[in-house]
């Protein structure tokens, strides 16, 4: 009662067609009796179905198969459970009873879930999971390929200035631009945010550099988003298999590292991964771990005070606070070795907070001893744009017990030239 039932002979001609079949297909039993069952199947499944049924009549073993059936109500997906029936001794007295379940809606729901799991909803491109699966498959099959790790250079600026709707439109436009640079057989995916990954088949160093430059050139043109014209650019890191690695994690890490090197040297360019970049990453990891430890230690960071002499009077009225780091592992770490990393990583904000508090405390000590010296502290663009900068400054003075302020703020060049 709850199954579609079709009975066919060894020539695949329909002998019976129950009422549920009529309801699902919109066809009447009298109109299909004697017709070949394959005529109602999707064309690309007919050959396989003929082979299945022929084997069935030879082996007499039950089997289960899913077929797409053309009906008056559109195409439906039916899961058939086929059972052999022997009703007599002659070859014309053997029949195939097909008991089916309409699984159309279930398969649509499964397809939708698969799409949500593998497709980026904003751009329609494959997502991180999908491209990682594809790379893993290429690795498993021993393919030669390359990947481009792409990151937009000014997306945050556009997103903050124009809003998320324009930001989303820019991401969509960039996705189309990248796709337009691809060969047939290559893949582009959005990893999330403003990051994209391109998988290039049968890659060579020359081909990868050519594709990267083509993308950069394409994105040099302004992008029209309604009434707004937006200029953007990207930095690209390149890694090849097997030259730079033979695992997914290694290849992604190499391409990602090369991309950050491209950003560091000025953006709007690409870089091919090299082993020297690994050393750079190792250094960044060391700095990140140990600079955080230094911020929580009592004896690793200290301030040196450089006098500022008035040439007219010869009197020192102020000093400039200069931070120094004494690592228990490496000894003295030069400011040029850790300040740029602190800027890039955002650690400059807690580092600047430490400088404020230490300088304010020292100014209070000097004042209590009758030494009226102002202390100048440097502040970068990253610190100045921090939402907590005013609160940090006030808290530094409060902890030092200063009613007035003995601190001066000196703005670094980055406050004026930083385009972010």
C-alpha positions in Angstrom: 0.0 0.0 0.0 2.8 2.4 0.9 5.1 1.4 -2.0 5.2 2.0 -5.7 4.9 -1.4 -7.4 5.8 -2.2 -11.0 6.0 -5.7 -12.4 8.1 -6.1 -15.6 9.0 -9.1 -17.8 12.4 -10.2 -19.0 12.2 -7.6 -21.9 11.6 -4.8 -19.3 8.0 -4.4 -20.5 5.5 -3.2 -17.9 2.9 -5.7 -16.8 1.5 -4.1 -13.6 1.5 -0.5 -12.3 -0.2 0.1 -9.0 -2.3 3.0 -7.8 0.6 4.8 -5.9 2.6 4.7 -9.1 -0.3 6.4 -10.8 -0.4 9.1 -8.1 3.3 9.8 -8.1 3.7 9.8 -11.9 0.4 11.2 -13.0 0.1 8.3 -15.5 -2.6 5.6 -15.6 -1.9 1.9 -15.5 -3.8 1.3 -18.7 -1.6 3.8 -20.5 1.7 2.2 -19.5 1.0 -1.5 -19.7 3.1 -3.1 -22.4 5.5 -0.1 -22.6 9.2 -0.5 -21.9 10.2 0.6 -18.4 13.4 2.3 -19.6 11.4 4.8 -21.6 10.4 6.5 -18.3 13.9 6.7 -16.9 16.4 9.6 -17.2 18.3 9.1 -20.5 21.7 8.9 -18.8 20.5 6.0 -16.6 18.9 3.8 -19.3 22.0 1.9 -20.4 22.9 1.0 -16.8 19.3 0.0 -16.0 19.2 -2.4 -19.0 22.4 -4.0 -17.8 21.1 -4.3 -14.2 17.8 -6.0 -15.3 19.6 -8.4 -17.7 22.0 -9.4 -14.9 19.0 -9.8 -12.6 17.2 -12.3 -14.8 20.5 -14.3 -15.1 21.4 -14.3 -11.4 17.9 -14.2 -9.8 19.3 -12.3 -6.9 17.5 -9.3 -5.3 19.1 -5.9 -5.4 18.4 -2.2 -4.6 18.9 0.7 -7.0 18.0 4.4 -7.2 16.6 5.8 -10.5 15.3 9.1 -11.7 11.9 8.7 -13.3 10.3 11.2 -15.7 6.7 11.8 -14.7 3.9 14.2 -15.7 4.7 15.9 -12.3 8.4 16.4 -13.1 11.4 14.2 -12.4 11.2 12.1 -9.2 13.9 10.0 -7.5 12.7 6.5 -6.7 14.6 3.9 -4.6 13.7 0.5 -6.1 14.0 -2.8 -4.3 13.8 -5.5 -6.9 12.8 -9.1 -6.3 12.8 -12.0 -8.8 9.5 -13.9 -9.1 9.4 -17.3 -10.8 5.8 -18.2 -11.7 6.4 -21.1 -14.2 9.0 -23.1 -15.9 9.3 -21.2 -19.1 11.5 -18.1 -19.7 8.5 -16.0 -20.4 7.1 -16.9 -16.9 9.7 -15.1 -14.9 9.0 -11.6 -13.7 10.7 -8.8 -11.8 8.7 -7.1 -9.0 9.9 -3.6 -8.4 8.9 -2.1 -5.0 9.8 1.6 -4.8 9.9 4.5 -2.4 9.8 8.1 -3.5 12.9 9.7 -2.0 12.9 12.9 -4.0 12.4 15.4 -1.2 14.9 13.5 1.0 17.6 13.6 -1.7 16.9 17.4 -2.3 17.4 18.0 1.4 20.6 16.0 1.4 21.8 17.9 -1.7 21.0 21.2 0.1 22.9 20.1 3.2 25.9 19.1 1.0 25.8 22.5 -0.7 25.8 24.3 2.6 28.7 22.2 3.8 30.8 22.8 0.7 29.7 26.1 -0.9 30.4 29.6 0.2 27.0 31.2 0.5 28.2 34.7 -0.4 30.2 34.0 -3.6 28.9 30.6 -4.7 32.5 29.4 -4.8 33.7 26.2 -3.1 34.4 26.8 0.6 37.4 25.9 2.7 36.2 22.3 3.4 35.6 21.7 -0.3 38.9 23.0 -1.6 40.8 21.1 1.2 39.0 17.9 0.1 40.1 18.6 -3.5 43.7 19.2 -2.5 43.7 16.0 -0.4 42.4 14.0 -3.4 45.1 15.5 -5.6 47.7 14.5 -3.0 46.3 11.0 -2.7 46.5 10.5 -6.5 50.0 11.9 -6.7 49.1 14.9 -8.9 51.4 17.8 -9.5 49.7 21.0 -8.7 50.2 24.5 -7.1 48.2 26.7 -4.8 47.8 30.4 -4.6 46.9 31.9 -1.2 45.3 35.3 -1.8 44.4 38.0 0.7 43.0 41.5 -0.1 45.2 44.4 0.9 42.6 47.0 1.9 39.4 45.1 2.6 39.0 46.2 6.2 39.3 49.8 5.1 36.6 49.4 2.5 34.4 47.4 4.9 34.7 49.9 7.7 34.2 53.0 5.5 31.4 51.9 3.3 29.7 49.2 5.4 29.2 45.4 5.2 26.9 45.5 2.2 29.6 47.1 0.0 32.2 44.9 1.6 30.1 41.8 0.6 29.7 43.2 -2.9 33.4 43.7 -3.2 34.1 40.1 -2.1 31.6 38.9 -4.8 33.3 41.1 -7.5 36.7 39.8 -6.5 35.5 36.2 -6.7 34.4 36.8 -10.3 37.7 38.5 -11.2 39.7 35.6 -9.9 37.5 33.1 -11.7 38.0 35.0 -14.9 41.8 34.4 -14.6 41.4 30.6 -14.3 41.9 27.9 -16.9 39.4 25.1 -17.3 40.2 22.5 -14.7 41.6 25.0 -12.1 39.6 25.7 -8.9 39.1 28.8 -6.8 37.6 28.8 -3.3 36.8 31.4 -0.7 38.4 30.4 2.7 36.5 33.1 4.6 36.8 36.9 5.1 38.9 38.3 2.3 41.0 35.1 1.8 40.8 33.0 -1.4 42.7 29.9 -2.4 43.4 28.8 -6.0 44.2 25.3 -7.0 46.2 25.1 -10.3 46.5 21.7 -12.0 49.7 20.5 -13.7 51.5 23.6 -12.3 55.0 24.8 -12.9 56.8 27.7 -11.3 56.4 29.8 -14.5 52.7 29.0 -14.7 52.0 29.9 -11.1 53.8 33.2 -11.4 51.9 33.9 -14.6 48.5 33.2 -13.0 49.4 35.3 -9.9 50.4 38.2 -12.0 47.3 37.9 -14.1 45.1 38.1 -11.0 47.0 41.1 -9.7 46.7 42.9 -13.0 43.0 42.2 -13.2 42.4 43.6 -9.8 44.3 46.8 -10.6 41.2 48.1 -12.4 38.5 49.9 -10.4 35.6 47.8 -9.3 32.1 49.4 -9.8 29.7 48.7 -6.9 26.6 50.6 -7.8 27.4 54.2 -7.6 30.8 53.5 -5.9 34.1 52.8 -7.5 36.4 50.9 -5.3 40.1 50.2 -5.8 41.6 47.1 -4.3 44.6 44.9 -4.6 45.8 41.6 -3.3 48.9 39.9 -2.0 49.5 36.3 -3.1 51.6 33.5 -1.8 52.6 30.5 -4.0 53.4 26.9 -3.1 53.8 23.9 -5.3 53.5 20.2 -4.7 55.8 18.3 -4.3 58.5 21.0 -4.2 57.2 22.7 -1.1 55.4 19.9 0.6 53.4 16.8 0.2 50.7 17.3 2.9 47.7 19.7 3.0 48.9 21.4 6.2 52.4 22.0 4.9 51.3 23.4 1.5 48.7 25.7 3.0 51.3 26.9 5.6 53.9 27.6 2.9 51.5 29.5 0.7 50.2 31.5 3.6 53.7 32.3 4.7 54.7 33.5 1.2 51.5 35.7 1.1 52.5 37.5 4.4 56.0 38.1 3.0 54.3 39.6 -0.1 52.4 41.9 2.2 55.5 42.8 4.2 57.4 44.0 1.1 54.7 46.4 0.0 51.5 44.5 -1.0 50.0 44.2 -4.5 52.5 41.5 -5.4 53.2 37.8 -5.1 55.9 35.7 -3.6 57.0 32.1 -4.2 57.7 30.2 -1.0 61.3 29.6 -0.1 62.9 27.7 2.8 64.2 31.1 4.1 60.6 32.0 4.8 60.4 29.1 7.3 63.1 30.7 9.4 61.1 33.9 9.4 58.0 32.1 10.6 60.0 30.4 13.3 61.3 33.7 14.4 57.7 35.2 14.5 56.5 32.2 16.6 59.4 32.7 19.0 58.7 36.4 19.3 55.0 35.9 19.8 55.4 33.4 22.6 58.3 35.1 24.4 57.1 38.7 24.0 53.8 37.7 25.7 55.8 36.1 28.5 57.9 39.2 28.8 54.8 41.4 29.2 53.7 39.2 32.2 57.2 39.0 33.7 58.6 41.5 36.2 62.2 41.7 35.0 62.4 41.3 31.2 61.2 44.7 30.0 62.7 48.0 31.1 62.8 51.6 30.0 65.9 53.5 29.2 65.6 57.3 29.3 67.3 59.4 26.7 67.8 63.1 27.8 66.4 65.8 25.6 68.7 68.8 25.9 67.6 72.4 25.3 70.4 73.8 23.1 69.5 77.4 24.2 69.8 76.8 27.9 71.7 73.6 28.2 69.1 72.3 30.6 67.5 68.8 30.4 63.7 69.3 30.9 62.5 66.0 29.5 63.5 62.5 28.5 62.4 60.0 25.9 61.4 56.6 27.2 62.9 53.8 25.1 61.9 50.2 25.7 64.5 47.4 26.1 63.9 43.7 26.3 66.2 41.3 28.2 65.3 37.8 27.2 66.4 35.0 29.6 66.9 32.9 26.5 68.6 35.3 24.1 69.8 38.1 26.3 69.3 41.6 24.8 66.7 41.6 22.0 67.1 44.7 19.8 64.0 47.0 19.4 64.3 46.7 15.6 63.9 42.9 16.0 60.7 42.9 18.1 58.9 46.3 17.7 57.9 45.7 14.0 56.5 42.3 15.0 54.6 43.8 17.9 53.1 46.3 15.4 52.1 43.6 12.9 50.7 41.3 15.5 48.8 43.8 17.6 51.0 43.2 20.7 52.1 46.8 20.4 48.9 47.8 22.3 49.7 45.8 25.5 53.4 46.7 25.0 52.4 50.4 24.8 50.2 50.0 27.9 53.2 48.7 29.8 55.3 51.6 28.7 52.6 54.1 29.8 52.4 52.6 33.3 56.1 52.2 33.7 56.9 55.8 32.5 54.1 57.3 34.7 55.4 55.4 37.7 59.0 56.7 37.1 57.8 60.3 36.5 56.0 60.1 39.9 59.2 58.8 41.6 61.3 61.6 40.1 58.8 64.3 41.0 58.7 63.0 44.6 62.4 63.5 44.7 62.2 67.0 43.4 63.2 66.2 39.8 60.7 67.9 37.5 61.2 65.9 34.3 58.6 65.2 31.6 58.8 61.8 29.9 58.0 61.4 26.3 56.6 58.1 25.1 56.2 56.9 21.5 52.8 56.0 20.2 52.2 54.3 16.9 49.2 54.3 14.6 48.1 50.9 15.9 48.1 52.2 19.5 46.4 55.5 18.6 43.6 53.7 16.9 43.0 51.3 19.8 39.7 51.7 21.5 41.3 51.6 24.9 44.1 54.1 24.4 42.5 56.9 26.5 41.4 54.5 29.2 44.9 53.0 29.3 46.5 56.5 29.6 44.2 57.5 32.5 44.7 54.2 34.3 48.5 54.6 34.0 48.3 58.0 35.7 45.9 56.7 38.4 48.2 53.8 39.3 51.2 56.1 39.5 49.2 58.4 41.8 49.7 61.4 39.6 47.3 64.3 39.9 48.8 66.0 36.9 50.4 64.5 33.9 54.2 64.3 33.4 53.9 62.3 30.2 54.2 63.6 26.6 53.0 61.6 23.7 55.2 61.5 20.6 53.5 60.2 17.4 55.5 57.9 15.2 55.7 58.3 11.5 53.2 55.5 11.0 50.5 57.7 12.4 50.8 59.9 9.3 51.8 57.5 6.5 49.8 54.3 7.4 47.1 53.8 4.8 45.1 51.4 6.9 
